[in-house]
């Protein structure tokens, strides 16, 4: 079976066309051209704002002129990841989608699929060219650079949209309606340390934590997964209380919005303590395996001999560093009392990087509450300041406060139950959505976010569940009809 045999055929055909258009974040020029050419071909009004966002408008269908105007919104960029053995240039080459052998999913050949959020874009374009759909006036908003900076949402002018209702088509779980999201800010600290000579008669080891699941620093922060930076530092700290150990290098984590999965350090110990050190490593691995048995069972911890480093950290700076990392908060800070089971506030100790005698510590904070977001960022900042670090905060982005009494939410819930016979759930997501920025620019906008089921997003394992696309399509059309 080919994708053009799937239902709704119009959506899948357009999605295949989108897959042919390169659209990495911050390189959406070809996709903007695709959208404007689409609007011209179908005689639709369109504008491109100074940020690169595209807005295409369509008048109400016959007899629906008195229905309220609705904005449909998706982002046009995609995360570009590929398997190491895959030759692919995301600036030139098309994505190659295919149906899995079980007929249940669509994936891409060795790369991210871009269904996040190409499927939302395809649904909007399908609605724009369909002549058998009941709807009021439509504004289809296609934003740029959602994945790496929410740039399109930040740059959207507050008077561009005329609608008071917005359907964000960028969620990933069929049957879940999102009505809120966390705001976020990054806090980065930089430290310097004095260098000291390696002690005589020392042995050097590369100590590593690996095999952790990691995950999204928002949506997965409450799942009890290990943080490689915290786990590695904990071992060094505990060993240093009873034995001699020096630190030359520490490297853990990469992305600010990912729970770190791996970390390693170069340490030295006296020759006479080598056996003691090896036993401590084995004991610590057993300890953390037991602690993470239910949430991160693949964790491993080991040490291998390596060449002696040219220098180590001066003792006072070493002690200051390991105490700082030990004291730094990580994980869930508070749960929501508005929506059961939802994280309200969290922080992620994302990465630690040594470069010469400079240390960069990157963290990210999230909260549904702007005041609590500022509070946890200040907590992290003060830990860093006590250690003598210089601090830099990102501009951050606002949250979207949940409104369980939202009229469009209740219409959406009714539509889902009436169409599919089972109730949908509504919740807030502890991650950033463009709706948070829309809510600051359009405070009276009534919004929901939903979509078909996607798994493995932002990786070459990304896939979209075929039958949920049909549900997503029918649901969107019925919402437009009932408004």
Secondary structure, 3 states (H helix, E strand, C coil): CCHHHCCCHHHHHHHHHHHCCCCECCCCHHHHHHHHHHHHHCCCEEEECCCCCEEEEECCCCCCCCCCCEEEEEECCECCCECCCCCCCCCCCCCCEEECCCCCEEEECCECCCHHHHHHHHHHHHHHHCCCCCCCCEEEEEECCHHHHCHHHHHCCCCCCCCCEEEECCCCCCCEEEEEECEEEEEEEEEECCEECCCCCEEEEEEEEECCCCCECCCCCCCCCCCHHHHHHHHHHHHHCCCCCEEEEEEECCCCCECCCCEEEEEEEEHHHHHHHHHHHHHHHHHHHHHCCCCCCCCEEEEEEECCCCCEECHHHHHHHHHHHHHCCCEEEEECCCCCCCEEEEEEEEEEEEECCEEEEEEEEEECCHHHHHHHHHHHHHHHHHCCCEEEECCCECCECCCCCCHHHHHHHHHHHHHHCCCCEEEEECCCCHHHHHHHHCCCCEEEECCCCEECCCCCCCEEEHHHHHHHHHHHHHHHHHC
